[in-house]
């Protein structure tokens, strides 16, 4: 297992503190479960699911929203790669 980024570590530790699925210090298939949950959360909170017609004035808000979701998806990618 490669070293996780601080963001991925935080997500994994939060998950593991509730379920304690790590055996002998080696994480198992829960990385894929966490990644899948993050992907669904990002998909469900995407602006396209909430804003039908956005005025150009608010485009920077939508762009920031998408950037935040990209960070979540990057953590999901990292966890899936484990």
mmCIF file of the N, C-alpha and C atoms, coordinates in Angstrom:
data_MODEL
# 
_entry.id   MODEL 
# 
loop_
_atom_site.group_PDB 
_atom_site.id 
_atom_site.type_symbol 
_atom_site.label_atom_id 
_atom_site.label_alt_id 
_atom_site.label_comp_id 
_atom_site.label_asym_id 
_atom_site.label_entity_id 
_atom_site.label_seq_id 
_atom_site.pdbx_PDB_ins_code 
_atom_site.Cartn_x 
_atom_site.Cartn_y 
_atom_site.Cartn_z 
_atom_site.occupancy 
_atom_site.B_iso_or_equiv 
_atom_site.pdbx_formal_charge 
_atom_site.auth_seq_id 
_atom_site.auth_comp_id 
_atom_site.auth_asym_id 
_atom_site.auth_atom_id 
_atom_site.pdbx_PDB_model_num 
ATOM 1   N N  . UNK A 1 1  ? 0.850   -1.179 0.000   1.00 0.00 ? 1  UNK A N  1 
ATOM 2   C CA . UNK A 1 1  ? 0.000   0.000  0.000   1.00 0.00 ? 1  UNK A CA 1 
ATOM 3   C C  . UNK A 1 1  ? 0.887   1.230  0.000   1.00 0.00 ? 1  UNK A C  1 
ATOM 4   N N  . UNK A 1 2  ? 0.616   2.132  -0.933  1.00 0.00 ? 2  UNK A N  1 
ATOM 5   C CA . UNK A 1 2  ? 1.390   3.366  -0.978  1.00 0.00 ? 2  UNK A CA 1 
ATOM 6   C C  . UNK A 1 2  ? 0.860   4.340  0.068   1.00 0.00 ? 2  UNK A C  1 
ATOM 7   N N  . UNK A 1 3  ? 1.635   5.361  0.308   1.00 0.00 ? 3  UNK A N  1 
ATOM 8   C CA . UNK A 1 3  ? 1.273   6.380  1.288   1.00 0.00 ? 3  UNK A CA 1 
ATOM 9   C C  . UNK A 1 3  ? 0.061   7.174  0.789   1.00 0.00 ? 3  UNK A C  1 
ATOM 10  N N  . UNK A 1 4  ? -0.938  7.314  1.645   1.00 0.00 ? 4  UNK A N  1 
ATOM 11  C CA . UNK A 1 4  ? -2.125  8.089  1.286   1.00 0.00 ? 4  UNK A CA 1 
ATOM 12  C C  . UNK A 1 4  ? -1.893  9.573  1.535   1.00 0.00 ? 4  UNK A C  1 
ATOM 13  N N  . UNK A 1 5  ? -2.558  10.396 0.746   1.00 0.00 ? 5  UNK A N  1 
ATOM 14  C CA . UNK A 1 5  ? -2.513  11.830 0.970   1.00 0.00 ? 5  UNK A CA 1 
ATOM 15  C C  . UNK A 1 5  ? -3.222  12.142 2.286   1.00 0.00 ? 5  UNK A C  1 
ATOM 16  N N  . UNK A 1 6  ? -2.994  13.323 2.855   1.00 0.00 ? 6  UNK A N  1 
ATOM 17  C CA . UNK A 1 6  ? -3.688  13.671 4.091   1.00 0.00 ? 6  UNK A CA 1 
ATOM 18  C C  . UNK A 1 6  ? -5.217  13.616 3.959   1.00 0.00 ? 6  UNK A C  1 
ATOM 19  N N  . UNK A 1 7  ? -5.744  14.024 2.815   1.00 0.00 ? 7  UNK A N  1 
ATOM 20  C CA . UNK A 1 7  ? -7.198  13.983 2.624   1.00 0.00 ? 7  UNK A CA 1 
ATOM 21  C C  . UNK A 1 7  ? -7.717  12.553 2.613   1.00 0.00 ? 7  UNK A C  1 
ATOM 22  N N  . UNK A 1 8  ? -7.034  11.668 1.884   1.00 0.00 ? 8  UNK A N  1 
ATOM 23  C CA . UNK A 1 8  ? -7.452  10.268 1.827   1.00 0.00 ? 8  UNK A CA 1 
ATOM 24  C C  . UNK A 1 8  ? -7.279  9.596  3.189   1.00 0.00 ? 8  UNK A C  1 
ATOM 25  N N  . UNK A 1 9  ? -6.215  9.945  3.913   1.00 0.00 ? 9  UNK A N  1 
ATOM 26  C CA . UNK A 1 9  ? -6.011  9.404  5.258   1.00 0.00 ? 9  UNK A CA 1 
ATOM 27  C C  . UNK A 1 9  ? -7.159  9.817  6.178   1.00 0.00 ? 9  UNK A C  1 
ATOM 28  N N  . UNK A 1 10 ? -7.563  11.063 6.099   1.00 0.00 ? 10 UNK A N  1 
ATOM 29  C CA . UNK A 1 10 ? -8.652  11.553 6.955   1.00 0.00 ? 10 UNK A CA 1 
ATOM 30  C C  . UNK A 1 10 ? -9.948  10.802 6.677   1.00 0.00 ? 10 UNK A C  1 
ATOM 31  N N  . UNK A 1 11 ? -10.251 10.588 5.400   1.00 0.00 ? 11 UNK A N  1 
ATOM 32  C CA . UNK A 1 11 ? -11.466 9.851  5.037   1.00 0.00 ? 11 UNK A CA 1 
ATOM 33  C C  . UNK A 1 11 ? -11.366 8.412  5.540   1.00 0.00 ? 11 UNK A C  1 
ATOM 34  N N  . UNK A 1 12 ? -10.232 7.773  5.303   1.00 0.00 ? 12 UNK A N  1 
ATOM 35  C CA . UNK A 1 12 ? -10.069 6.391  5.733   1.00 0.00 ? 12 UNK A CA 1 
ATOM 36  C C  . UNK A 1 12 ? -10.150 6.269  7.248   1.00 0.00 ? 12 UNK A C  1 
ATOM 37  N N  . UNK A 1 13 ? -9.477  7.153  7.976   1.00 0.00 ? 13 UNK A N  1 
ATOM 38  C CA . UNK A 1 13 ? -9.491  7.068  9.439   1.00 0.00 ? 13 UNK A CA 1 
ATOM 39  C C  . UNK A 1 13 ? -10.885 7.338  10.004  1.00 0.00 ? 13 UNK A C  1 
ATOM 40  N N  . UNK A 1 14 ? -11.621 8.260  9.398   1.00 0.00 ? 14 UNK A N  1 
ATOM 41  C CA . UNK A 1 14 ? -12.989 8.516  9.851   1.00 0.00 ? 14 UNK A CA 1 
ATOM 42  C C  . UNK A 1 14 ? -13.855 7.277  9.642   1.00 0.00 ? 14 UNK A C  1 
ATOM 43  N N  . UNK A 1 15 ? -13.718 6.654  8.493   1.00 0.00 ? 15 UNK A N  1 
ATOM 44  C CA . UNK A 1 15 ? -14.462 5.424  8.197   1.00 0.00 ? 15 UNK A CA 1 
ATOM 45  C C  . UNK A 1 15 ? -14.060 4.307  9.162   1.00 0.00 ? 15 UNK A C  1 
ATOM 46  N N  . UNK A 1 16 ? -12.766 4.112  9.292   1.00 0.00 ? 16 UNK A N  1 
ATOM 47  C CA . UNK A 1 16 ? -12.273 3.000  10.105  1.00 0.00 ? 16 UNK A CA 1 
ATOM 48  C C  . UNK A 1 16 ? -12.595 3.194  11.586  1.00 0.00 ? 16 UNK A C  1 
ATOM 49  N N  . UNK A 1 17 ? -12.702 4.440  12.048  1.00 0.00 ? 17 UNK A N  1 
ATOM 50  C CA . UNK A 1 17 ? -13.022 4.665  13.457  1.00 0.00 ? 17 UNK A CA 1 
ATOM 51  C C  . UNK A 1 17 ? -14.424 4.177  13.797  1.00 0.00 ? 17 UNK A C  1 
ATOM 52  N N  . UNK A 1 18 ? -15.290 4.104  12.785  1.00 0.00 ? 18 UNK A N  1 
ATOM 53  C CA . UNK A 1 18 ? -16.657 3.620  12.996  1.00 0.00 ? 18 UNK A CA 1 
ATOM 54  C C  . UNK A 1 18 ? -16.778 2.117  12.790  1.00 0.00 ? 18 UNK A C  1 
ATOM 55  N N  . UNK A 1 19 ? -15.984 1.558  11.880  1.00 0.00 ? 19 UNK A N  1 
ATOM 56  C CA . UNK A 1 19 ? -16.148 0.160  11.510  1.00 0.00 ? 19 UNK A CA 1 
ATOM 57  C C  . UNK A 1 19 ? -14.977 -0.736 11.884  1.00 0.00 ? 19 UNK A C  1 
ATOM 58  N N  . UNK A 1 20 ? -13.785 -0.154 12.062  1.00 0.00 ? 20 UNK A N  1 
ATOM 59  C CA . UNK A 1 20 ? -12.602 -0.903 12.476  1.00 0.00 ? 20 UNK A CA 1 
ATOM 60  C C  . UNK A 1 20 ? -12.383 -2.152 11.617  1.00 0.00 ? 20 UNK A C  1 
ATOM 61  N N  . UNK A 1 21 ? -12.300 -1.953 10.312  1.00 0.00 ? 21 UNK A N  1 
ATOM 62  C CA . UNK A 1 21 ? -12.138 -3.062 9.374   1.00 0.00 ? 21 UNK A CA 1 
ATOM 63  C C  . UNK A 1 21 ? -10.693 -3.414 9.063   1.00 0.00 ? 21 UNK A C  1 
ATOM 64  N N  . UNK A 1 22 ? -9.741  -2.672 9.594   1.00 0.00 ? 22 UNK A N  1 
ATOM 65  C CA . UNK A 1 22 ? -8.340  -2.967 9.296   1.00 0.00 ? 22 UNK A CA 1 
ATOM 66  C C  . UNK A 1 22 ? -7.894  -4.127 10.166  1.00 0.00 ? 22 UNK A C  1 
ATOM 67  N N  . UNK A 1 23 ? -7.405  -5.182 9.519   1.00 0.00 ? 23 UNK A N  1 
ATOM 68  C CA . UNK A 1 23 ? -6.898  -6.342 10.234  1.00 0.00 ? 23 UNK A CA 1 
ATOM 69  C C  . UNK A 1 23 ? -5.382  -6.365 10.113  1.00 0.00 ? 23 UNK A C  1 
ATOM 70  N N  . UNK A 1 24 ? -4.710  -6.456 11.225  1.00 0.00 ? 24 UNK A N  1 
ATOM 71  C CA . UNK A 1 24 ? -3.244  -6.500 11.248  1.00 0.00 ? 24 UNK A CA 1 
ATOM 72  C C  . UNK A 1 24 ? -2.624  -5.305 10.538  1.00 0.00 ? 24 UNK A C  1 
ATOM 73  N N  . UNK A 1 25 ? -3.285  -4.164 10.598  1.00 0.00 ? 25 UNK A N  1 
ATOM 74  C CA . UNK A 1 25 ? -2.746  -2.946 10.006  1.00 0.00 ? 25 UNK A CA 1 
ATOM 75  C C  . UNK A 1 25 ? -2.830  -2.881 8.497   1.00 0.00 ? 25 UNK A C  1 
ATOM 76  N N  . UNK A 1 26 ? -3.482  -3.864 7.856   1.00 0.00 ? 26 UNK A N  1 
ATOM 77  C CA . UNK A 1 26 ? -3.563  -3.885 6.397   1.00 0.00 ? 26 UNK A CA 1 
ATOM 78  C C  . UNK A 1 26 ? -5.006  -3.646 5.962   1.00 0.00 ? 26 UNK A C  1 
ATOM 79  N N  . UNK A 1 27 ? -5.261  -2.518 5.301   1.00 0.00 ? 27 UNK A N  1 
ATOM 80  C CA . UNK A 1 27 ? -6.619  -2.262 4.844   1.00 0.00 ? 27 UNK A CA 1 
ATOM 81  C C  . UNK A 1 27 ? -7.009  -3.218 3.725   1.00 0.00 ? 27 UNK A C  1 
ATOM 82  N N  . UNK A 1 28 ? -8.251  -3.557 3.666   1.00 0.00 ? 28 UNK A N  1 
ATOM 83  C CA . UNK A 1 28 ? -8.732  -4.493 2.657   1.00 0.00 ? 28 UNK A CA 1 
ATOM 84  C C  . UNK A 1 28 ? -9.652  -3.822 1.661   1.00 0.00 ? 28 UNK A C  1 
ATOM 85  N N  . UNK A 1 29 ? -10.691 -4.514 1.253   1.00 0.00 ? 29 UNK A N  1 
ATOM 86  C CA . UNK A 1 29 ? -11.567 -4.030 0.189   1.00 0.00 ? 29 UNK A CA 1 
ATOM 87  C C  . UNK A 1 29 ? -12.408 -2.817 0.578   1.00 0.00 ? 29 UNK A C  1 
ATOM 88  N N  . UNK A 1 30 ? -12.335 -2.379 1.823   1.00 0.00 ? 30 UNK A N  1 
ATOM 89  C CA . UNK A 1 30 ? -13.139 -1.219 2.204   1.00 0.00 ? 30 UNK A CA 1 
ATOM 90  C C  . UNK A 1 30 ? -12.710 0.042  1.462   1.00 0.00 ? 30 UNK A C  1 
ATOM 91  N N  . UNK A 1 31 ? -11.495 0.089  0.927   1.00 0.00 ? 31 UNK A N  1 
ATOM 92  C CA . UNK A 1 31 ? -11.093 1.254  0.132   1.00 0.00 ? 31 UNK A CA 1 
ATOM 93  C C  . UNK A 1 31 ? -12.043 1.437  -1.043  1.00 0.00 ? 31 UNK A C  1 
ATOM 94  N N  . UNK A 1 32 ? -12.405 0.347  -1.708  1.00 0.00 ? 32 UNK A N  1 
ATOM 95  C CA . UNK A 1 32 ? -13.341 0.450  -2.828  1.00 0.00 ? 32 UNK A CA 1 
ATOM 96  C C  . UNK A 1 32 ? -14.723 0.878  -2.364  1.00 0.00 ? 32 UNK A C  1 
ATOM 97  N N  . UNK A 1 33 ? -15.127 0.419  -1.183  1.00 0.00 ? 33 UNK A N  1 
ATOM 98  C CA . UNK A 1 33 ? -16.426 0.813  -0.641  1.00 0.00 ? 33 UNK A CA 1 
ATOM 99  C C  . UNK A 1 33 ? -16.453 2.305  -0.324  1.00 0.00 ? 33 UNK A C  1 
ATOM 100 N N  . UNK A 1 34 ? -15.386 2.784  0.284   1.00 0.00 ? 34 UNK A N  1 
ATOM 101 C CA . UNK A 1 34 ? -15.306 4.213  0.609   1.00 0.00 ? 34 UNK A CA 1 
ATOM 102 C C  . UNK A 1 34 ? -15.315 5.026  -0.684  1.00 0.00 ? 34 UNK A C  1 
ATOM 103 N N  . UNK A 1 35 ? -14.522 4.607  -1.662  1.00 0.00 ? 35 UNK A N  1 
ATOM 104 C CA . UNK A 1 35 ? -14.447 5.318  -2.940  1.00 0.00 ? 35 UNK A CA 1 
ATOM 105 C C  . UNK A 1 35 ? -15.814 5.356  -3.615  1.00 0.00 ? 35 UNK A C  1 
ATOM 106 N N  . UNK A 1 36 ? -16.523 4.247  -3.596  1.00 0.00 ? 36 UNK A N  1 
ATOM 107 C CA . UNK A 1 36 ? -17.851 4.196  -4.218  1.00 0.00 ? 36 UNK A CA 1 
ATOM 108 C C  . UNK A 1 36 ? -18.801 5.161  -3.519  1.00 0.00 ? 36 UNK A C  1 
ATOM 109 N N  . UNK A 1 37 ? -18.747 5.204  -2.195  1.00 0.00 ? 37 UNK A N  1 
ATOM 110 C CA . UNK A 1 37 ? -19.616 6.121  -1.450  1.00 0.00 ? 37 UNK A CA 1 
ATOM 111 C C  . UNK A 1 37 ? -19.273 7.577  -1.772  1.00 0.00 ? 37 UNK A C  1 
ATOM 112 N N  . UNK A 1 38 ? -17.987 7.893  -1.888  1.00 0.00 ? 38 UNK A N  1 
ATOM 113 C CA . UNK A 1 38 ? -17.585 9.264  -2.236  1.00 0.00 ? 38 UNK A CA 1 
ATOM 114 C C  . UNK A 1 38 ? -18.064 9.630  -3.641  1.00 0.00 ? 38 UNK A C  1 
ATOM 115 N N  . UNK A 1 39 ? -17.964 8.688  -4.567  1.00 0.00 ? 39 UNK A N  1 
ATOM 116 C CA . UNK A 1 39 ? -18.416 8.966  -5.942  1.00 0.00 ? 39 UNK A CA 1 
ATOM 117 C C  . UNK A 1 39 ? -19.922 9.231  -6.000  1.00 0.00 ? 39 UNK A C  1 
ATOM 118 N N  . UNK A 1 40 ? -20.693 8.453  -5.267  1.00 0.00 ? 40 UNK A N  1 
ATOM 119 C CA . UNK A 1 40 ? -22.142 8.670  -5.245  1.00 0.00 ? 40 UNK A CA 1 
ATOM 120 C C  . UNK A 1 40 ? -22.458 10.014 -4.604  1.00 0.00 ? 40 UNK A C  1 
ATOM 121 N N  . UNK A 1 41 ? -21.777 10.333 -3.511  1.00 0.00 ? 41 UNK A N  1 
ATOM 122 C CA . UNK A 1 41 ? -22.013 11.622 -2.854  1.00 0.00 ? 41 UNK A CA 1 
ATOM 123 C C  . UNK A 1 41 ? -21.678 12.785 -3.789  1.00 0.00 ? 41 UNK A C  1 
ATOM 124 N N  . UNK A 1 42 ? -20.552 12.687 -4.502  1.00 0.00 ? 42 UNK A N  1 
ATOM 125 C CA . UNK A 1 42 ? -20.171 13.743 -5.441  1.00 0.00 ? 42 UNK A CA 1 
ATOM 126 C C  . UNK A 1 42 ? -21.177 13.850 -6.578  1.00 0.00 ? 42 UNK A C  1 
ATOM 127 N N  . UNK A 1 43 ? -21.610 12.713 -7.094  1.00 0.00 ? 43 UNK A N  1 
ATOM 128 C CA . UNK A 1 43 ? -22.574 12.719 -8.191  1.00 0.00 ? 43 UNK A CA 1 
ATOM 129 C C  . UNK A 1 43 ? -23.903 13.334 -7.756  1.00 0.00 ? 43 UNK A C  1 
ATOM 130 N N  . UNK A 1 44 ? -24.362 12.989 -6.566  1.00 0.00 ? 44 UNK A N  1 
ATOM 131 C CA . UNK A 1 44 ? -25.645 13.490 -6.087  1.00 0.00 ? 44 UNK A CA 1 
ATOM 132 C C  . UNK A 1 44 ? -25.600 14.970 -5.726  1.00 0.00 ? 44 UNK A C  1 
ATOM 133 N N  . UNK A 1 45 ? -24.410 15.481 -5.419  1.00 0.00 ? 45 UNK A N  1 
ATOM 134 C CA . UNK A 1 45 ? -24.312 16.893 -5.058  1.00 0.00 ? 45 UNK A CA 1 
ATOM 135 C C  . UNK A 1 45 ? -23.806 17.766 -6.194  1.00 0.00 ? 45 UNK A C  1 
ATOM 136 N N  . UNK A 1 46 ? -23.630 17.180 -7.371  1.00 0.00 ? 46 UNK A N  1 
ATOM 137 C CA . UNK A 1 46 ? -23.154 17.935 -8.537  1.00 0.00 ? 46 UNK A CA 1 
ATOM 138 C C  . UNK A 1 46 ? -24.166 19.020 -8.909  1.00 0.00 ? 46 UNK A C  1 
ATOM 139 N N  . UNK A 1 47 ? -23.690 20.190 -9.345  1.00 0.00 ? 47 UNK A N  1 
ATOM 140 C CA . UNK A 1 47 ? -24.607 21.276 -9.710  1.00 0.00 ? 47 UNK A CA 1 
ATOM 141 C C  . UNK A 1 47 ? -25.654 20.878 -10.751 1.00 0.00 ? 47 UNK A C  1 
ATOM 142 N N  . UNK A 1 48 ? -25.293 19.984 -11.665 1.00 0.00 ? 48 UNK A N  1 
ATOM 143 C CA . UNK A 1 48 ? -26.249 19.604 -12.711 1.00 0.00 ? 48 UNK A CA 1 
ATOM 144 C C  . UNK A 1 48 ? -27.500 18.960 -12.124 1.00 0.00 ? 48 UNK A C  1 
ATOM 145 N N  . UNK A 1 49 ? -27.380 18.403 -10.924 1.00 0.00 ? 49 UNK A N  1 
ATOM 146 C CA . UNK A 1 49 ? -28.526 17.780 -10.272 1.00 0.00 ? 49 UNK A CA 1 
ATOM 147 C C  . UNK A 1 49 ? -29.374 18.786 -9.500  1.00 0.00 ? 49 UNK A C  1 
ATOM 148 N N  . UNK A 1 50 ? -28.875 20.017 -9.359  1.00 0.00 ? 50 UNK A N  1 
ATOM 149 C CA . UNK A 1 50 ? -29.561 20.997 -8.518  1.00 0.00 ? 50 UNK A CA 1 
ATOM 150 C C  . UNK A 1 50 ? -29.901 22.310 -9.213  1.00 0.00 ? 50 UNK A C  1 
ATOM 151 N N  . UNK A 1 51 ? -29.201 22.620 -10.277 1.00 0.00 ? 51 UNK A N  1 
ATOM 152 C CA . UNK A 1 51 ? -29.397 23.911 -10.933 1.00 0.00 ? 51 UNK A CA 1 
ATOM 153 C C  . UNK A 1 51 ? -29.769 23.668 -12.386 1.00 0.00 ? 51 UNK A C  1 
ATOM 154 N N  . UNK A 1 52 ? -31.014 23.953 -12.738 1.00 0.00 ? 52 UNK A N  1 
ATOM 155 C CA . UNK A 1 52 ? -31.469 23.707 -14.106 1.00 0.00 ? 52 UNK A CA 1 
ATOM 156 C C  . UNK A 1 52 ? -30.940 24.759 -15.075 1.00 0.00 ? 52 UNK A C  1 
ATOM 157 N N  . UNK A 1 53 ? -31.027 26.016 -14.704 1.00 0.00 ? 53 UNK A N  1 
ATOM 158 C CA . UNK A 1 53 ? -30.603 27.096 -15.596 1.00 0.00 ? 53 UNK A CA 1 
ATOM 159 C C  . UNK A 1 53 ? -29.870 28.137 -14.763 1.00 0.00 ? 53 UNK A C  1 
ATOM 160 N N  . UNK A 1 54 ? -28.569 28.218 -14.944 1.00 0.00 ? 54 UNK A N  1 
ATOM 161 C CA . UNK A 1 54 ? -27.764 29.134 -14.141 1.00 0.00 ? 54 UNK A CA 1 
ATOM 162 C C  . UNK A 1 54 ? -27.416 30.373 -14.955 1.00 0.00 ? 54 UNK A C  1 
ATOM 163 N N  . UNK A 1 55 ? -27.553 31.518 -14.347 1.00 0.00 ? 55 UNK A N  1 
ATOM 164 C CA . UNK A 1 55 ? -27.190 32.774 -14.978 1.00 0.00 ? 55 UNK A CA 1 
ATOM 165 C C  . UNK A 1 55 ? -25.670 32.902 -14.975 1.00 0.00 ? 55 UNK A C  1 
ATOM 166 N N  . UNK A 1 56 ? -25.103 33.527 -15.977 1.00 0.00 ? 56 UNK A N  1 
ATOM 167 C CA . UNK A 1 56 ? -23.658 33.672 -16.101 1.00 0.00 ? 56 UNK A CA 1 
ATOM 168 C C  . UNK A 1 56 ? -23.044 34.312 -14.861 1.00 0.00 ? 56 UNK A C  1 
ATOM 169 N N  . UNK A 1 57 ? -23.762 35.205 -14.203 1.00 0.00 ? 57 UNK A N  1 
ATOM 170 C CA . UNK A 1 57 ? -23.253 35.899 -13.017 1.00 0.00 ? 57 UNK A CA 1 
ATOM 171 C C  . UNK A 1 57 ? -22.855 34.891 -11.939 1.00 0.00 ? 57 UNK A C  1 
ATOM 172 N N  . UNK A 1 58 ? -23.519 33.776 -11.893 1.00 0.00 ? 58 UNK A N  1 
ATOM 173 C CA . UNK A 1 58 ? -23.271 32.786 -10.860 1.00 0.00 ? 58 UNK A CA 1 
ATOM 174 C C  . UNK A 1 58 ? -22.355 31.654 -11.324 1.00 0.00 ? 58 UNK A C  1 
ATOM 175 N N  . UNK A 1 59 ? -21.776 31.770 -12.509 1.00 0.00 ? 59 UNK A N  1 
ATOM 176 C CA . UNK A 1 59 ? -20.948 30.687 -13.042 1.00 0.00 ? 59 UNK A CA 1 
ATOM 177 C C  . UNK A 1 59 ? -19.727 30.413 -12.168 1.00 0.00 ? 59 UNK A C  1 
ATOM 178 N N  . UNK A 1 60 ? -19.145 31.443 -11.560 1.00 0.00 ? 60 UNK A N  1 
ATOM 179 C CA . UNK A 1 60 ? -17.973 31.209 -10.714 1.00 0.00 ? 60 UNK A CA 1 
ATOM 180 C C  . UNK A 1 60 ? -18.354 30.367 -9.496  1.00 0.00 ? 60 UNK A C  1 
ATOM 181 N N  . UNK A 1 61 ? -19.565 30.538 -9.004  1.00 0.00 ? 61 UNK A N  1 
ATOM 182 C CA . UNK A 1 61 ? -20.053 29.708 -7.900  1.00 0.00 ? 61 UNK A CA 1 
ATOM 183 C C  . UNK A 1 61 ? -20.120 28.241 -8.335  1.00 0.00 ? 61 UNK A C  1 
ATOM 184 N N  . UNK A 1 62 ? -20.679 27.994 -9.506  1.00 0.00 ? 62 UNK A N  1 
ATOM 185 C CA . UNK A 1 62 ? -20.786 26.637 -10.023 1.00 0.00 ? 62 UNK A CA 1 
ATOM 186 C C  . UNK A 1 62 ? -19.400 26.051 -10.274 1.00 0.00 ? 62 UNK A C  1 
ATOM 187 N N  . UNK A 1 63 ? -18.492 26.855 -10.816 1.00 0.00 ? 63 UNK A N  1 
ATOM 188 C CA . UNK A 1 63 ? -17.127 26.380 -11.061 1.00 0.00 ? 63 UNK A CA 1 
ATOM 189 C C  . UNK A 1 63 ? -16.443 25.983 -9.757  1.00 0.00 ? 63 UNK A C  1 
ATOM 190 N N  . UNK A 1 64 ? -16.633 26.779 -8.704  1.00 0.00 ? 64 UNK A N  1 
ATOM 191 C CA . UNK A 1 64 ? -16.060 26.443 -7.403  1.00 0.00 ? 64 UNK A CA 1 
ATOM 192 C C  . UNK A 1 64 ? -16.657 25.168 -6.845  1.00 0.00 ? 64 UNK A C  1 
ATOM 193 N N  . UNK A 1 65 ? -17.946 24.998 -7.041  1.00 0.00 ? 65 UNK A N  1 
ATOM 194 C CA . UNK A 1 65 ? -18.650 23.792 -6.599  1.00 0.00 ? 65 UNK A CA 1 
ATOM 195 C C  . UNK A 1 65 ? -18.048 22.565 -7.296  1.00 0.00 ? 65 UNK A C  1 
ATOM 196 N N  . UNK A 1 66 ? -17.863 22.679 -8.609  1.00 0.00 ? 66 UNK A N  1 
ATOM 197 C CA . UNK A 1 66 ? -17.271 21.566 -9.368  1.00 0.00 ? 66 UNK A CA 1 
ATOM 198 C C  . UNK A 1 66 ? -15.839 21.288 -8.929  1.00 0.00 ? 66 UNK A C  1 
ATOM 199 N N  . UNK A 1 67 ? -15.075 22.338 -8.633  1.00 0.00 ? 67 UNK A N  1 
ATOM 200 C CA . UNK A 1 67 ? -13.702 22.150 -8.159  1.00 0.00 ? 67 UNK A CA 1 
ATOM 201 C C  . UNK A 1 67 ? -13.680 21.368 -6.845  1.00 0.00 ? 67 UNK A C  1 
ATOM 202 N N  . UNK A 1 68 ? -14.605 21.680 -5.950  1.00 0.00 ? 68 UNK A N  1 
ATOM 203 C CA . UNK A 1 68 ? -14.680 20.965 -4.673  1.00 0.00 ? 68 UNK A CA 1 
ATOM 204 C C  . UNK A 1 68 ? -15.017 19.492 -4.906  1.00 0.00 ? 68 UNK A C  1 
ATOM 205 N N  . UNK A 1 69 ? -15.929 19.233 -5.822  1.00 0.00 ? 69 UNK A N  1 
ATOM 206 C CA . UNK A 1 69 ? -16.278 17.844 -6.133  1.00 0.00 ? 69 UNK A CA 1 
ATOM 207 C C  . UNK A 1 69 ? -15.099 17.109 -6.763  1.00 0.00 ? 69 UNK A C  1 
ATOM 208 N N  . UNK A 1 70 ? -14.293 17.809 -7.548  1.00 0.00 ? 70 UNK A N  1 
ATOM 209 C CA . UNK A 1 70 ? -13.101 17.187 -8.145  1.00 0.00 ? 70 UNK A CA 1 
ATOM 210 C C  . UNK A 1 70 ? -12.117 16.725 -7.071  1.00 0.00 ? 70 UNK A C  1 
ATOM 211 N N  . UNK A 1 71 ? -12.005 17.475 -5.984  1.00 0.00 ? 71 UNK A N  1 
ATOM 212 C CA . UNK A 1 71 ? -11.130 17.078 -4.880  1.00 0.00 ? 71 UNK A CA 1 
ATOM 213 C C  . UNK A 1 71 ? -11.660 15.786 -4.250  1.00 0.00 ? 71 UNK A C  1 
ATOM 214 N N  . UNK A 1 72 ? -12.971 15.701 -4.055  1.00 0.00 ? 72 UNK A N  1 
ATOM 215 C CA . UNK A 1 72 ? -13.574 14.491 -3.492  1.00 0.00 ? 72 UNK A CA 1 
ATOM 216 C C  . UNK A 1 72 ? -13.349 13.302 -4.423  1.00 0.00 ? 72 UNK A C  1 
ATOM 217 N N  . UNK A 1 73 ? -13.521 13.516 -5.706  1.00 0.00 ? 73 UNK A N  1 
ATOM 218 C CA . UNK A 1 73 ? -13.309 12.433 -6.665  1.00 0.00 ? 73 UNK A CA 1 
ATOM 219 C C  . UNK A 1 73 ? -11.843 12.014 -6.740  1.00 0.00 ? 73 UNK A C  1 
ATOM 220 N N  . UNK A 1 74 ? -10.924 12.951 -6.533  1.00 0.00 ? 74 UNK A N  1 
ATOM 221 C CA . UNK A 1 74 ? -9.493  12.609 -6.511  1.00 0.00 ? 74 UNK A CA 1 
ATOM 222 C C  . UNK A 1 74 ? -9.182  11.705 -5.320  1.00 0.00 ? 74 UNK A C  1 
ATOM 223 N N  . UNK A 1 75 ? -9.814  11.958 -4.183  1.00 0.00 ? 75 UNK A N  1 
ATOM 224 C CA . UNK A 1 75 ? -9.632  11.081 -3.018  1.00 0.00 ? 75 UNK A CA 1 
ATOM 225 C C  . UNK A 1 75 ? -10.184 9.699  -3.328  1.00 0.00 ? 75 UNK A C  1 
ATOM 226 N N  . UNK A 1 76 ? -11.342 9.641  -3.981  1.00 0.00 ? 76 UNK A N  1 
ATOM 227 C CA . UNK A 1 76 ? -11.922 8.354  -4.382  1.00 0.00 ? 76 UNK A CA 1 
ATOM 228 C C  . UNK A 1 76 ? -10.973 7.597  -5.313  1.00 0.00 ? 76 UNK A C  1 
ATOM 229 N N  . UNK A 1 77 ? -10.385 8.297  -6.273  1.00 0.00 ? 77 UNK A N  1 
ATOM 230 C CA . UNK A 1 77 ? -9.419  7.676  -7.189  1.00 0.00 ? 77 UNK A CA 1 
ATOM 231 C C  . UNK A 1 77 ? -8.236  7.092  -6.407  1.00 0.00 ? 77 UNK A C  1 
ATOM 232 N N  . UNK A 1 78 ? -7.737  7.869  -5.462  1.00 0.00 ? 78 UNK A N  1 
ATOM 233 C CA . UNK A 1 78 ? -6.580  7.441  -4.678  1.00 0.00 ? 78 UNK A CA 1 
ATOM 234 C C  . UNK A 1 78 ? -6.909  6.193  -3.862  1.00 0.00 ? 78 UNK A C  1 
ATOM 235 N N  . UNK A 1 79 ? -8.083  6.187  -3.241  1.00 0.00 ? 79 UNK A N  1 
ATOM 236 C CA . UNK A 1 79 ? -8.461  5.026  -2.434  1.00 0.00 ? 79 UNK A CA 1 
ATOM 237 C C  . UNK A 1 79 ? -8.674  3.789  -3.299  1.00 0.00 ? 79 UNK A C  1 
ATOM 238 N N  . UNK A 1 80 ? -9.269  3.965  -4.479  1.00 0.00 ? 80 UNK A N  1 
ATOM 239 C CA . UNK A 1 80 ? -9.462  2.837  -5.395  1.00 0.00 ? 80 UNK A CA 1 
ATOM 240 C C  . UNK A 1 80 ? -8.147  2.252  -5.879  1.00 0.00 ? 80 UNK A C  1 
ATOM 241 N N  . UNK A 1 81 ? -7.135  3.083  -5.972  1.00 0.00 ? 81 UNK A N  1 
ATOM 242 C CA . UNK A 1 81 ? -5.831  2.628  -6.481  1.00 0.00 ? 81 UNK A CA 1 
ATOM 243 C C  . UNK A 1 81 ? -5.070  1.778  -5.448  1.00 0.00 ? 81 UNK A C  1 
ATOM 244 N N  . UNK A 1 82 ? -5.548  1.736  -4.236  1.00 0.00 ? 82 UNK A N  1 
ATOM 245 C CA . UNK A 1 82 ? -4.850  0.976  -3.177  1.00 0.00 ? 82 UNK A CA 1 
ATOM 246 C C  . UNK A 1 82 ? -5.055  -0.508 -3.359  1.00 0.00 ? 82 UNK A C  1 
# 
